[in-house]
Amino acid sequence: MQFTDFPERNHVLGAAKEDEAHVGALPVHLGVERFEDGREVPTITSKWVPTEADIQALMNGGGIWLTMFGVSHPPVRVSTQYPFNFG
C-alpha cells in the first residue's frame, strides 16, 4: 500500500527527526467524528492506495493487516468508503 495526497488534506504529519531518512511525510485530514449521542472525537484520516501486487494478493484471498506501533491499540477504522461528510 502507498499513501497518497487527497483534496481534503489539511495537514501533513512529518517524521521524527531520527526517522526522516526512512519515513515520508504523510498527508492527512484532521477532523472530528460527531456521533448521534453528541460525542465528538478527533480524527486523523489518511488515504492509501493498493499496489498491483496488493490487489493480486487480495484477489487471491489475502487480507489487509494493520500494525500499530507502541503498547496500545487505539480505535481505528479501515474502509474503502469515502469518509468525509461535510454536509
RARAUR-V933786 format. One record per residue. RES is the residue in one letter. PSI is psi in whole degrees, 0 to 359 (NA if undefined). Layout:
RES;PSI / RES;PSI
This chain:
M;145 / Q;133 / F;155 / T;156 / D;162 / F;154 / P;330 / E;357 / R;132 / N;12 / H;159 / V;125 / L;119 / G;161 / A;156 / A;148 / K;316 / E;346 / D;359 / E;327 / A;341 / H;350 / V;130 / G;163 / A;130 / L;116 / P;132 / V;164 / H;121 / L;121 / G;195 / V;129 / E;124 / R;122 / F;159 / E;333 / D;7 / G;349 / R;146 / E;128 / V;128 / P;144 / T;154 / I;119 / T;133 / S;160 / K;132 / W;138 / V;130 / P;144 / T;171 / E;322 / A;321 / D;316 / I;317 / Q;318 / A;317 / L;318 / M;337 / N;20 / G;4 / G;169 / G;180 / I;123 / W;137 / L;121 / T;128 / M;139 / F;135 / G;199 / V;11 / S;162 / H;100 / P;164 / P;136 / V;164 / R;131 / V;124 / S;159 / T;358 / Q;143 / Y;123 / P;358 / F;120 / N;89 / F;4 / G;NA
